[in-house]
Amino acid sequence: MPLTVQLSTSAAKYLSALDKTTRRRIADKLNTLAEDPLDLRCSYPLQGTNKRSSRVGNYRILFEIDDHNLVVAAIGPRGQIYRKV
């Protein structure tokens, strides 16, 4: 049973500002993560936190798994996203 994807306010705002192609690629990755978020081919755990990270080109998706929800904390370029952790 797939998890429900919930975007934080900042993640939703950043996602809406991206171009259509990148938005679609990130949405596809979120659907894949909802199916199996712990698959090491799709995401990996971040050290020192309970968050995980997933790669989409030069962008990263930081998320947590909470009960039956996939809570997306942040979406952004890889050079800046880990400063928010």
C-alpha positions as CSV (number, residue, x, y, z in Angstrom):
1,M,0.0,0.0,0.0
2,P,1.6,3.3,-1.1
3,L,2.2,6.1,1.4
4,T,0.5,9.4,1.2
5,V,2.9,12.2,0.1
6,Q,2.7,15.4,2.1
7,L,4.7,18.5,1.1
8,S,5.8,21.1,3.6
9,T,5.0,24.7,2.7
10,S,8.5,25.5,1.6
11,A,8.8,22.3,-0.5
12,A,5.5,23.0,-2.2
13,K,6.5,26.6,-2.9
14,Y,9.9,25.6,-4.3
15,L,8.3,22.9,-6.5
16,S,5.8,25.3,-8.0
17,A,8.6,27.7,-9.0
18,L,10.4,25.0,-11.0
19,D,10.0,24.4,-14.8
20,K,7.4,21.9,-16.0
21,T,9.9,19.2,-16.9
22,T,11.7,19.3,-13.6
23,R,8.4,19.4,-11.7
24,R,7.2,16.3,-13.6
25,R,10.5,14.4,-12.8
26,I,10.3,15.2,-9.1
27,A,6.6,14.2,-9.0
28,D,7.5,10.9,-10.6
29,K,10.2,10.3,-8.0
30,L,7.8,11.2,-5.2
31,N,5.4,8.5,-6.6
32,T,8.2,6.0,-6.7
33,L,9.2,6.9,-3.1
34,A,5.6,6.5,-2.0
35,E,5.6,2.9,-3.2
36,D,8.9,1.9,-1.4
37,P,10.7,4.7,0.4
38,L,13.3,2.5,2.0
39,D,14.7,1.1,-1.2
40,L,18.4,2.0,-1.3
41,R,18.2,2.5,-5.1
42,C,15.7,5.4,-4.5
43,S,16.9,7.0,-1.3
44,Y,19.5,6.8,1.4
45,P,19.4,7.8,5.1
46,L,21.1,10.9,6.3
47,Q,23.5,10.5,9.2
48,G,22.5,12.0,12.5
49,T,18.8,12.5,11.6
50,N,15.8,10.4,10.9
51,K,15.5,12.0,7.4
52,R,16.3,10.4,4.1
53,S,17.4,11.9,0.8
54,S,16.6,11.1,-2.8
55,R,18.3,12.4,-6.0
56,V,16.6,13.8,-9.0
57,G,19.3,15.2,-11.3
58,N,20.9,18.2,-9.5
59,Y,18.0,18.4,-7.0
60,R,17.5,16.6,-3.7
61,I,14.3,15.6,-1.9
62,L,14.6,15.4,1.9
63,F,11.8,13.5,3.6
64,E,10.7,11.5,6.6
65,I,8.4,8.6,7.0
66,D,5.7,9.1,9.6
67,D,3.1,6.3,10.0
68,H,1.5,6.1,6.6
69,N,2.8,9.4,5.3
70,L,5.9,10.5,3.4
71,V,6.5,14.0,4.7
72,V,8.7,16.0,2.3
73,A,10.7,18.5,4.4
74,A,12.6,20.2,1.6
75,I,13.3,20.2,-2.1
76,G,16.3,22.1,-3.6
77,P,19.7,22.0,-5.3
78,R,22.2,19.6,-3.8
79,G,24.7,22.3,-2.8
80,Q,22.2,24.1,-0.6
81,I,19.7,21.6,0.6
82,Y,21.8,19.9,3.3
83,R,22.3,23.2,5.1
84,K,18.6,23.0,6.1
85,V,19.0,19.7,7.9
